[in-house]
Amino acid sequence: MNGSRFGIVVVAGIGLIIIGLSVFTVNERDLAIRLRVGEVVEANYDAGLHWKIPFIENVVKFPKRILTIKDRPERIFTVERLTLQVDFFVKYRIIDEVKFYTSTRGNAQVGNDRISEIIKNAIVTEFGQRTVEEAISVERAELMRDMLERASGTAEDLGVELIDLRVKQVEFVDDVRDNVYREMREERARIAAETRASGREREAEMRAEADRAVIVIRANANRDSQKIRGAGDALAAEIYANAYNKDPEFYAFYRSIDAYKRSMGKQGDILVLDPDNEFFRYLNRSDGGQ
């Protein structure tokens, strides 16, 4: 009787062990594939409890969350053949566990190394098509977008989706940093010299235009003043002529008085003439006679 009970216990224990080896769980954060002698039998498991054949089949799980790869700085060349050190990171997730297992034999480190190589090739290609200035500042966002697009197609063959690719830091290597900075200073100095020369040329043009405008304005003003003065003199001559025609004696008297004022109108003026000179004709005839 005791032997029978022991046998039942043994059988029950073996049964539990077999059941334990036949059951596996998949949670919502994992991807799982079932293998039979190294060949994929089933994938795309939902979260929950599942079965497998013990000893013959085994289960490999991969993380379903977004993963990050940070690699050491990579030495690359720009279109000017200048060496840069590019520090980057990439975020990805496994979307096809069967492809990922087939490509890496289930080794996550192998997968990370393969993805890193894909990213490095994309970085080398895209940086090699750009100048330093374009890569560092002007086209930085476009550069990262192009690198991500270039690497995504190849990464899909591994069963992964690239979520984001970022260049954290770009540095010149020590042996070219000083040369690059010197070239940048020389380029800025050249641009500054060209800007100053252009400014001086524009200044000379503006001064010449201003001087020409002044000459034209003065010439026009002199021309107009001569016209006005001529018109005034003509009108004055006409008035004088009309006055002379009306009363020649009065006109002569008026002109004599005006001559007296002009010749003796200032203090200290001395006029030496013969008293009987015609100039004093009206002063000597104070009686008003003709």
C-alpha positions in Angstrom: 0.0 0.0 0.0 2.8 2.3 0.9 4.5 1.4 -2.3 1.4 2.3 -4.3 1.1 5.7 -2.7 4.7 6.4 -3.3 4.3 5.5 -7.0 1.3 7.8 -7.2 3.2 10.6 -5.6 6.1 10.0 -8.0 3.8 10.0 -11.0 2.0 13.1 -9.8 5.4 14.9 -9.3 6.6 13.9 -12.7 3.3 15.1 -14.2 3.6 18.5 -12.4 7.2 18.8 -13.7 6.1 18.1 -17.2 3.2 20.5 -16.9 5.6 23.1 -15.5 8.0 22.6 -18.4 5.1 22.7 -20.9 3.8 26.1 -19.7 5.2 29.5 -20.3 3.9 33.1 -19.8 4.2 36.2 -22.0 3.5 39.6 -20.5 2.5 42.7 -22.3 6.1 44.1 -22.3 7.6 41.1 -24.1 7.7 39.5 -27.6 8.1 35.7 -27.7 8.8 33.0 -30.2 8.6 29.3 -29.8 11.4 27.2 -31.2 11.6 23.5 -32.0 15.2 22.3 -32.4 16.3 25.8 -33.2 13.6 26.4 -35.8 10.8 29.0 -35.3 7.5 27.2 -34.8 5.2 30.1 -33.7 5.4 33.8 -32.9 3.1 36.8 -32.3 2.0 35.6 -28.9 -0.5 37.6 -26.9 0.1 38.3 -23.3 -1.0 35.3 -21.1 -0.3 31.6 -20.5 0.8 29.4 -23.4 2.0 25.8 -24.0 5.0 24.2 -25.5 6.4 20.7 -25.8 9.0 20.1 -23.1 12.5 19.2 -23.9 11.9 19.6 -27.6 10.7 23.2 -27.8 11.9 26.3 -26.0 10.8 29.9 -25.9 12.9 33.0 -26.6 11.7 36.4 -25.4 12.6 39.9 -26.6 11.7 43.3 -25.0 8.8 45.0 -26.6 9.7 48.5 -25.2 11.8 51.1 -26.9 15.5 50.4 -26.6 18.5 52.8 -26.8 21.9 52.3 -28.2 24.7 54.7 -27.2 28.0 54.1 -29.0 31.4 55.6 -28.8 32.2 58.7 -31.0 32.7 57.8 -34.6 35.4 59.4 -36.8 33.9 60.5 -40.1 34.9 62.8 -43.0 33.0 65.8 -44.4 32.9 66.8 -48.1 36.0 68.9 -47.5 37.8 65.8 -46.2 37.9 67.2 -42.7 37.8 64.7 -39.8 35.0 64.9 -37.2 34.1 62.9 -34.2 30.4 62.3 -34.1 28.7 61.1 -30.9 25.2 59.8 -31.4 22.4 57.6 -30.0 19.5 55.8 -31.6 16.2 54.6 -30.2 14.5 51.5 -31.7 12.1 48.7 -31.0 11.7 45.2 -32.3 8.6 44.9 -34.5 9.3 41.5 -36.1 10.7 39.1 -33.5 11.2 36.3 -36.1 13.3 38.4 -38.3 15.3 39.7 -35.3 15.9 36.2 -34.1 16.9 34.9 -37.5 19.3 37.9 -38.0 20.9 37.7 -34.6 20.2 34.1 -33.4 18.5 35.7 -30.4 21.6 37.5 -29.2 20.6 41.1 -28.2 24.3 42.3 -28.3 24.6 41.1 -31.8 21.5 43.0 -32.7 22.8 46.2 -31.1 26.1 45.8 -33.0 24.3 45.3 -36.3 22.1 48.4 -35.7 25.1 50.5 -34.7 26.9 49.5 -38.0 23.8 50.6 -40.0 23.7 53.9 -38.2 27.4 54.5 -38.7 27.1 53.8 -42.4 24.2 56.4 -42.6 26.3 58.9 -40.7 29.3 58.5 -42.8 27.3 58.8 -46.0 25.3 61.9 -45.0 28.2 63.8 -43.4 30.3 63.0 -46.5 27.8 64.9 -48.6 27.9 68.1 -46.5 30.4 70.7 -45.5 31.2 71.3 -41.8 29.0 74.4 -41.6 26.1 72.5 -43.1 26.5 69.5 -40.8 27.0 71.5 -37.6 24.5 74.3 -37.9 22.7 75.1 -41.1 21.2 71.7 -41.9 21.5 69.9 -38.6 17.8 68.9 -38.4 17.7 67.9 -42.1 20.9 65.9 -41.6 19.5 63.8 -38.8 16.2 63.2 -40.7 18.2 62.0 -43.8 20.3 59.7 -41.7 17.2 58.2 -40.1 15.6 57.7 -43.4 18.7 56.1 -44.9 19.1 53.7 -42.0 15.5 52.8 -41.5 15.2 50.7 -44.7 18.2 48.5 -43.8 17.1 48.2 -40.1 13.7 46.8 -41.2 15.6 43.8 -42.6 16.6 43.0 -39.0 13.0 43.2 -37.8 13.4 46.5 -36.0 12.0 50.0 -36.4 14.2 53.0 -35.8 12.3 55.6 -33.7 14.8 58.4 -33.4 18.4 59.1 -34.3 20.2 62.0 -32.7 23.7 63.5 -33.1 24.6 64.5 -29.5 27.9 66.2 -30.3 30.2 66.9 -33.2 33.8 67.7 -32.4 36.9 68.3 -34.6 39.7 65.9 -33.9 42.8 67.6 -32.3 45.0 67.5 -35.4 42.6 69.5 -37.5 40.8 71.7 -34.9 43.3 74.5 -35.0 43.5 74.5 -38.8 39.7 74.6 -39.1 39.4 77.5 -36.6 42.1 79.4 -38.5 40.4 78.9 -41.8 37.1 80.0 -40.2 38.8 83.2 -38.9 40.3 83.9 -42.3 37.0 83.4 -44.0 35.3 85.7 -41.6 38.0 88.3 -42.1 37.6 88.0 -45.8 33.9 88.5 -45.6 34.4 91.5 -43.3 36.9 93.1 -45.7 34.5 92.5 -48.6 31.7 94.1 -46.6 33.8 97.1 -45.7 35.0 97.6 -49.3 31.4 97.3 -50.5 30.4 99.9 -47.9 33.1 102.3 -48.9 32.1 101.9 -52.6 28.5 102.6 -51.8 29.6 105.6 -49.7 31.6 107.0 -52.6 28.6 106.5 -54.9 26.2 108.3 -52.5 28.6 111.2 -52.0 29.0 111.5 -55.8 25.3 111.5 -56.3 24.9 114.1 -53.5 27.6 116.3 -55.0 26.0 116.1 -58.4 22.6 116.9 -57.0 24.1 120.0 -55.2 25.7 121.2 -58.5 22.4 120.7 -60.4 20.4 122.5 -57.7 22.8 125.4 -57.6 22.9 125.7 -61.4 19.1 125.7 -61.5 19.0 128.2 -58.7 21.5 130.5 -60.5 19.6 130.1 -63.7 16.3 131.0 -62.1 17.8 133.9 -60.2 19.3 135.3 -63.4 15.9 135.0 -65.1 14.2 136.8 -62.2 16.9 139.4 -62.0 16.7 139.9 -65.8 13.0 140.2 -65.6 13.3 142.7 -62.7 15.9 144.8 -64.6 13.7 144.8 -67.7 10.7 145.9 -65.7 12.8 148.6 -64.0 14.1 149.8 -67.3 10.5 149.9 -68.6 9.4 151.9 -65.6 12.3 154.3 -66.0 11.6 154.7 -69.7 8.0 155.4 -69.1 8.9 157.9 -66.4 11.4 159.6 -68.6 8.9 159.9 -71.4 6.4 161.5 -69.2 8.7 164.0 -67.5 12.3 163.9 -68.6 13.3 166.8 -66.3 11.9 165.1 -63.3 13.6 161.8 -64.3 16.9 163.6 -64.6 16.4 165.2 -61.2 15.5 161.9 -59.6 18.6 160.2 -61.0 20.8 163.1 -59.8 19.4 162.8 -56.3 20.0 159.1 -56.3 23.6 159.7 -57.5 24.1 162.2 -54.6 22.9 159.6 -52.1 25.2 156.9 -53.5 28.3 159.0 -53.6 27.9 160.9 -50.4 25.8 158.6 -48.3 28.5 157.2 -45.9 30.3 159.0 -43.1 33.8 160.2 -44.0 33.1 160.2 -47.7 35.0 163.0 -49.6 34.1 164.1 -53.1 36.4 166.6 -54.8 34.7 168.3 -57.8 34.5 171.7 -59.3 31.4 173.5 -57.8 30.3 174.4 -61.3 30.4 170.8 -62.4 27.3 169.4 -64.1 27.1 166.9 -61.2 25.9 169.7 -58.8 23.5 171.2 -61.3 20.4 170.7 -59.2 22.1 171.6 -55.9 23.2 174.9 -57.3 19.7 175.6 -58.5 18.0 175.7 -55.2 15.6 178.4 -56.4 13.8 175.6 -58.4 14.4 177.4 -61.7 15.0 175.6 -64.9 
